[in-house]
């Protein structure tokens, strides 16, 4: 059951930034476990975490999937963070700042290819021109337009494109 609950929290995490925000929410909620008396944790954390996170906790409380004792709640948050830290990270270098929809679609496609939930670490480098560079599991794949342009230039005996340098015919 815990894995099912942890997976539910991870569904909203697409990027390392999302993961960092969720980790901060978890830390803040964990600080409230032993505060505020006998109130439900979802009530204690109101105003200290995002409403979405608070509602997730409240819905777990309502269906009995959230621990009742302070010690169990504390362990729940520790284990949730450990679970989130085990999610594989795919580092992508792209030429533009992607929006949430683009990232969600890309994450979904990559997760299907890999066969498990993933986190994207996005680096924006205009030098990539187009396409992307992927780093995962010790592998490096360059699908950037810059690499293809360099290959074409090399094949046509032109010097590679370099920032601030005009292309010249190789002698």
C-alpha positions in Angstrom: 0.0 0.0 0.0 2.9 2.4 0.8 4.3 2.1 -2.7 0.9 2.9 -4.2 0.7 6.0 -2.0 4.3 7.0 -2.7 3.7 6.5 -6.5 0.7 8.9 -6.2 2.9 11.6 -4.8 5.5 11.0 -7.5 3.0 11.3 -10.4 3.1 15.1 -10.1 6.9 15.2 -10.2 8.3 15.7 -13.7 11.5 17.7 -13.2 14.2 17.9 -10.6 12.7 21.3 -9.7 9.4 19.7 -9.1 11.1 17.1 -6.9 12.8 19.9 -4.9 9.5 21.6 -4.3 7.9 18.4 -3.2 10.8 17.6 -0.9 10.4 21.1 0.7 6.7 20.4 1.2 7.5 17.0 2.8 10.1 18.7 5.1 7.6 21.3 6.2 4.8 18.8 6.8 7.2 16.7 8.8 8.0 19.7 11.1 4.3 19.8 12.0 3.9 16.2 12.9 4.6 16.8 16.6 3.1 20.2 16.8 -0.5 21.3 17.1 -1.9 18.8 19.4 -4.4 16.1 18.3 -5.6 17.8 15.1 -5.2 15.9 11.8 -2.0 16.7 10.1 -3.8 18.1 7.1 -5.3 20.7 9.5 -2.0 21.5 11.2 -0.2 22.1 7.9 -2.8 24.4 6.4 -1.1 27.6 5.3 2.4 26.1 5.6 2.4 23.9 2.5 0.6 24.2 -0.9 -3.1 23.6 -0.8 -2.6 20.8 -3.3 -0.2 19.0 -1.0 -2.4 19.6 2.0 -5.4 18.1 0.1 -3.3 15.1 -0.9 -2.6 14.4 2.8 -6.3 15.1 3.8 -7.5 12.6 1.1 -5.1 9.9 2.5 -6.4 10.7 6.0 -10.0 10.3 4.9 -9.5 6.8 3.4 -7.3 5.6 6.3 -4.1 5.4 4.2 -2.2 8.0 6.2 -0.6 7.0 9.5 -2.2 8.2 12.7 0.6 8.2 15.2 3.2 11.0 15.1 6.1 8.5 14.9 4.4 6.7 12.0 3.8 10.0 10.2 7.4 11.0 10.7 8.5 7.6 9.3 6.1 8.0 6.4 7.7 11.3 5.3 11.2 9.9 5.7 10.3 6.9 3.6 8.5 9.0 1.0 11.7 11.1 0.6 13.8 8.0 0.3 11.4 6.6 -2.4 11.5 9.8 -4.4 15.3 9.8 -4.2 15.4 6.4 -5.9 13.6 7.7 -9.0 16.0 7.6 -12.0 17.0 11.0 -13.4 17.4 11.6 -17.1 19.5 14.7 -17.9 18.3 16.5 -21.1 20.1 19.4 -22.7 17.8 21.3 -25.1 18.0 24.7 -26.9 14.9 26.3 -25.4 13.0 26.6 -22.1 10.2 24.0 -22.4 6.7 24.5 -20.9 5.0 22.1 -18.5 3.0 20.4 -21.2 6.1 19.7 -23.3 7.9 18.3 -20.3 4.9 16.1 -19.2 4.7 14.6 -22.7 8.4 14.0 -23.0 8.5 12.5 -19.5 5.7 10.1 -20.3 7.3 9.0 -23.6 10.7 8.4 -21.9 9.1 6.6 -19.0 7.4 4.2 -21.4 10.7 3.6 -23.2 12.6 2.9 -20.0 9.7 1.1 -18.3 9.7 3.1 -15.1 8.9 6.5 -13.6 11.6 9.1 -14.3 12.6 12.6 -13.3 13.9 15.0 -15.9 16.9 17.3 -15.2 16.6 20.0 -17.9 19.6 22.1 -19.0 18.9 24.9 -21.5 21.8 25.6 -23.9 21.1 27.5 -27.0 24.2 26.0 -28.6 22.3 22.8 -29.0 20.3 24.7 -31.8 17.6 22.1 -31.9 17.0 18.5 -30.8 18.4 17.3 -27.5 21.2 15.6 -25.7 20.3 12.8 -23.4 22.3 11.4 -20.4 21.0 8.4 -18.5 22.5 5.4 -16.9 26.0 6.3 -17.9 25.0 6.7 -21.5 25.4 9.9 -23.5 23.4 10.4 -26.7 23.6 13.6 -28.8 20.6 14.1 -30.9 21.2 17.9 -31.3 21.0 19.8 -34.5 24.4 21.4 -33.6 26.0 17.9 -33.8 24.4 17.2 -37.1 25.5 20.6 -38.5 29.0 19.9 -37.3 29.0 16.6 -39.1 27.7 18.2 -42.3 30.4 20.9 -42.1 33.1 18.3 -41.6 31.8 16.2 -44.5 31.8 19.3 -46.8 35.3 20.2 -45.6 34.2 23.3 -43.7 35.5 24.2 -40.3 32.9 23.5 -37.5 30.7 26.3 -36.4 32.1 28.0 -33.4 30.6 31.0 -31.5 32.1 34.2 -32.7 34.1 32.7 -35.6 33.1 32.9 -39.3 32.9 29.6 -41.2 35.9 29.2 -43.6 36.8 26.7 -46.2 39.3 24.2 -44.9 42.5 24.1 -47.0 
